[in-house]
Amino acid sequence: MRAVKVTRDFADLEKLEVLAKEAFPPAEYLSPTKILDMQDKGEFELYGLYDGEDFVGFITTEVYDNMVYLYFLAIDSQARCKGYGSKALRLLGELYPGYQQVIDLELVDENAENNAQRIRRRGFYLRNGYKATGKAVRYFGMEFELLCNDECFDFRKFDKMIRRLHMEGFDPEFIDIPVND
């Protein structure tokens, strides 16, 4: 798998847009055009993921100091369950060697319609070396658990990092949650 930096003339921009709309619910969706605007301001980095010449997904990251926040990871529906998600996480480590990696995911909630999916997604990240931080973040009316690839999650640095994002209505607040691995 390889990563290609997405620019406005990215050959597979339409595929990326279709995948972004399919992979994320409307409340979480951020258009690739908006992501590119934020990339131009140095807030995000957007990469297309390829297996050979085949577009299989994308990642969106925010980088601050020696920390990288995986804001979006999406794998094309035709490529899912083939190990591309795990390959994308390994590639993240290659793109940002030595960086503390932070991801967020919807909190497990037995009352949520998609709770089974949330449990599977959390298990995927735990199997890929991420650890519970005991923190969640709430923004845009949604709550996300924070996982990190390092035992010593640098919460203060993460807080500084995400407060640099300029999105209308984005005012993150943090929640302490039980650590369950």
Secondary structure, DSSP 8 states (H G I E B T S, - for coil): -EEEE--TT-TTHHHHHHHHHHHS-TTT---HHHHHHHHHTTS-EEEEEEETTEEEEEEEEEEETTEEEEEEEEE-GGGTTTTHHHHHHHHHHHHSTT-EEEEEEE---TTSTTHHHHHHHHHHHHHTT-EEEEEEEEETTEEEEEEESSSS--HHHHHHHHTT---TT---EEEE-----
